Amino acid sequence: MSMTVTTKLADSLEGADFIWIDGVVFTTEYTRVPDEDTVADDVVLEVKLGETEVEFTREELDNAEHVGEGVYRLKSGALMRCLSSATIH
């Protein structure tokens, strides 16, 4: 199995109630932790803020670079952080 979404990010996605993207906090609508059956164009994350919905495919999350304190840089250059209800103040 060749899983390119980092294990830490995959673990974080699994329990995320919110996703912080470039300073904006979205509500997590759907997550799928990538596995051996997940292909590049499969949606693995859907987030929402008001009427705005954003989807991320496995390819977009593949090889995300951990830059510290739970923040990941995606291929697009966007910064992402997974948050749970307990971390929102």
C-alpha positions, 0 to 999 in steps of 0.5 A: 500500500502506498499511502501518500497522505501523511499519517499524522494528517490522516489521523487529524482529519479523522477527529476534526470538527473544524478545519482551519484553512489560511486563517478561516475556520470551516465546519467539517461536513465529511471526512474519509481517511484515505486507504488502499482503495482511495484514488487520487480524485476521491473526495476525502474532505468536505468543509463548509462556512455559511453557503461556501462549501469546499472539497479536497481530493486525496491528490490535493492532500497527498504529501502535505508538508507538516510545518509545525504545531499541527499545521500542514502546507498543501500542494496548493500552498494553502495552510491547513490545520484540523481542530476539534471542538475542545480546541475552539475557544 
